[in-house]
Amino acid sequence: MSDMSPDVQNLLAFLQNLQEKTVPEISQACAQKIHRMELTGDPDRALVEHLKSMILLIRHLRRPPVARDEKVRRFLIEFFTRIQQHDRRAKHVLEVLHKMDSSNQQTGNSTAG
């Protein structure tokens, strides 16, 4: 993880602390974190965008741009797999992340020829 930018490291560390939460609680925690950061008047814009992408992933099943990084995507898959053990709603999030994997492989195959 040391080769990741500080904002991505902060995102993953933040999520790591939410492993016992449900999917809606994770979304709410991301929104609260954004709100707290904006109240300070000096939010980390990149981290705010990552948190927003997590909310969009959870609520609207949109692919998060940060998950284009293979290490981040793997972390998210492992994270939501653990969440799924106590909250079945994580299944839909995992499906989105796994679709990213198959689309990455397809684009990789098309450029390999």
C-alpha positions as a LaTeX table, in Angstrom:
\begin{tabular}{lrrr}
\hline
Residue & $x$ (\AA) & $y$ (\AA) & $z$ (\AA) \\
\hline
Met1 & 0.00 & 0.00 & 0.00 \\
Ser2 & 2.99 & 2.31 & 0.33 \\
Asp3 & 2.95 & 3.11 & $-3.41$ \\
Met4 & $-0.59$ & 4.52 & $-3.17$ \\
Ser5 & $-1.31$ & 8.21 & $-2.81$ \\
Pro6 & $-2.04$ & 9.49 & 0.71 \\
Asp7 & $-5.71$ & 10.11 & $-0.09$ \\
Val8 & $-6.18$ & 6.48 & $-1.21$ \\
Gln9 & $-4.33$ & 5.25 & 1.87 \\
Asn10 & $-6.63$ & 7.40 & 4.03 \\
Leu11 & $-9.70$ & 5.99 & 2.28 \\
Leu12 & $-8.61$ & 2.39 & 2.84 \\
Ala13 & $-7.69$ & 3.08 & 6.47 \\
Phe14 & $-11.10$ & 4.72 & 7.00 \\
Leu15 & $-12.92$ & 1.76 & 5.46 \\
Gln16 & $-10.83$ & $-0.69$ & 7.48 \\
Asn17 & $-12.39$ & 0.76 & 10.64 \\
Leu18 & $-15.90$ & 0.05 & 9.31 \\
Gln19 & $-15.62$ & $-3.72$ & 8.93 \\
Glu20 & $-18.29$ & $-4.44$ & 11.53 \\
Lys21 & $-20.82$ & $-2.05$ & 9.98 \\
Thr22 & $-23.69$ & $-2.77$ & 7.62 \\
Val23 & $-23.75$ & $-1.48$ & 4.05 \\
Pro24 & $-26.04$ & 1.49 & 4.88 \\
Glu25 & $-23.91$ & 2.33 & 7.93 \\
Ile26 & $-20.79$ & 2.40 & 5.74 \\
Ser27 & $-22.50$ & 4.77 & 3.32 \\
Gln28 & $-23.64$ & 6.96 & 6.22 \\
Ala29 & $-20.14$ & 6.96 & 7.76 \\
Cys30 & $-18.68$ & 8.13 & 4.42 \\
Ala31 & $-21.25$ & 10.95 & 4.24 \\
Gln32 & $-20.53$ & 11.98 & 7.84 \\
Lys33 & $-16.78$ & 11.98 & 7.18 \\
Ile34 & $-17.31$ & 14.26 & 4.16 \\
His35 & $-19.49$ & 16.57 & 6.26 \\
Arg36 & $-16.93$ & 16.74 & 9.09 \\
Met37 & $-14.12$ & 17.44 & 6.62 \\
Glu38 & $-16.11$ & 20.25 & 4.97 \\
Leu39 & $-16.87$ & 21.79 & 8.36 \\
Thr40 & $-13.14$ & 22.13 & 9.02 \\
Gly41 & $-12.93$ & 24.37 & 5.96 \\
Asp42 & $-9.91$ & 22.53 & 4.58 \\
Pro43 & $-11.09$ & 19.16 & 3.28 \\
Asp44 & $-8.84$ & 16.80 & 1.36 \\
Arg45 & $-10.59$ & 17.12 & $-2.02$ \\
Ala46 & $-9.25$ & 13.83 & $-3.35$ \\
Leu47 & $-10.39$ & 11.95 & $-0.24$ \\
Val48 & $-13.81$ & 13.62 & $-0.45$ \\
Glu49 & $-14.15$ & 12.40 & $-4.05$ \\
His50 & $-13.15$ & 8.86 & $-3.03$ \\
Leu51 & $-15.69$ & 8.88 & $-0.21$ \\
Lys52 & $-18.38$ & 10.14 & $-2.60$ \\
Ser53 & $-17.50$ & 7.33 & $-5.01$ \\
Met54 & $-17.96$ & 4.80 & $-2.17$ \\
Ile55 & $-21.41$ & 6.26 & $-1.48$ \\
Leu56 & $-22.29$ & 6.01 & $-5.18$ \\
Leu57 & $-21.00$ & 2.44 & $-5.25$ \\
Ile58 & $-23.16$ & 1.46 & $-2.28$ \\
Arg59 & $-26.32$ & 3.42 & $-3.07$ \\
His60 & $-26.38$ & 3.38 & $-6.87$ \\
Leu61 & $-23.96$ & 0.56 & $-7.75$ \\
Arg62 & $-21.69$ & 2.87 & $-9.75$ \\
Arg63 & $-18.12$ & 1.80 & $-10.38$ \\
Pro64 & $-15.72$ & 3.83 & $-8.26$ \\
Pro65 & $-12.87$ & 5.41 & $-10.27$ \\
Val66 & $-10.41$ & 4.66 & $-7.45$ \\
Ala67 & $-11.06$ & 0.92 & $-7.99$ \\
Arg68 & $-9.31$ & 1.05 & $-11.38$ \\
Asp69 & $-6.18$ & 0.49 & $-9.32$ \\
Glu70 & $-5.94$ & $-3.30$ & $-8.95$ \\
Lys71 & $-4.74$ & $-3.14$ & $-5.32$ \\
Val72 & $-7.63$ & $-0.89$ & $-4.34$ \\
Arg73 & $-10.15$ & $-3.08$ & $-6.17$ \\
Arg74 & $-8.82$ & $-6.19$ & $-4.42$ \\
Phe75 & $-9.01$ & $-4.41$ & $-1.07$ \\
Leu76 & $-12.62$ & $-3.41$ & $-1.76$ \\
Ile77 & $-13.55$ & $-6.95$ & $-2.80$ \\
Glu78 & $-12.01$ & $-8.37$ & 0.38 \\
Phe79 & $-13.62$ & $-5.63$ & 2.48 \\
Phe80 & $-17.13$ & $-6.12$ & 1.08 \\
Thr81 & $-16.72$ & $-9.92$ & 1.21 \\
Arg82 & $-16.20$ & $-9.57$ & 4.97 \\
Ile83 & $-19.18$ & $-7.20$ & 5.17 \\
Gln84 & $-21.31$ & $-9.72$ & 3.26 \\
Gln85 & $-20.79$ & $-12.25$ & 6.06 \\
His86 & $-23.05$ & $-10.12$ & 8.29 \\
Asp87 & $-24.92$ & $-8.04$ & 5.66 \\
Arg88 & $-26.10$ & $-9.76$ & 2.50 \\
Arg89 & $-26.64$ & $-6.39$ & 0.79 \\
Ala90 & $-22.91$ & $-6.28$ & 0.12 \\
Lys91 & $-23.51$ & $-8.89$ & $-2.59$ \\
His92 & $-24.61$ & $-6.20$ & $-5.07$ \\
Val93 & $-21.52$ & $-4.10$ & $-4.39$ \\
Leu94 & $-19.33$ & $-7.16$ & $-4.93$ \\
Glu95 & $-21.06$ & $-7.86$ & $-8.24$ \\
Val96 & $-20.11$ & $-4.36$ & $-9.46$ \\
Leu97 & $-16.50$ & $-4.84$ & $-8.37$ \\
His98 & $-16.30$ & $-8.27$ & $-10.00$ \\
Lys99 & $-17.77$ & $-6.85$ & $-13.23$ \\
Met100 & $-14.92$ & $-4.35$ & $-13.22$ \\
Asp101 & $-12.55$ & $-7.32$ & $-13.09$ \\
Ser102 & $-14.12$ & $-9.03$ & $-16.10$ \\
Ser103 & $-14.24$ & $-5.78$ & $-18.10$ \\
Asn104 & $-10.57$ & $-5.14$ & $-17.26$ \\
Gln105 & $-9.68$ & $-8.60$ & $-18.51$ \\
Gln106 & $-11.67$ & $-8.08$ & $-21.71$ \\
Thr107 & $-9.94$ & $-4.79$ & $-22.47$ \\
Gly108 & $-6.61$ & $-6.38$ & $-21.66$ \\
Asn109 & $-7.31$ & $-9.22$ & $-24.07$ \\
Ser110 & $-8.40$ & $-6.93$ & $-26.88$ \\
Thr111 & $-5.18$ & $-4.90$ & $-26.68$ \\
Ala112 & $-2.95$ & $-7.96$ & $-26.40$ \\
Gly113 & $-3.60$ & $-9.02$ & $-30.01$ \\
\hline
\end{tabular}
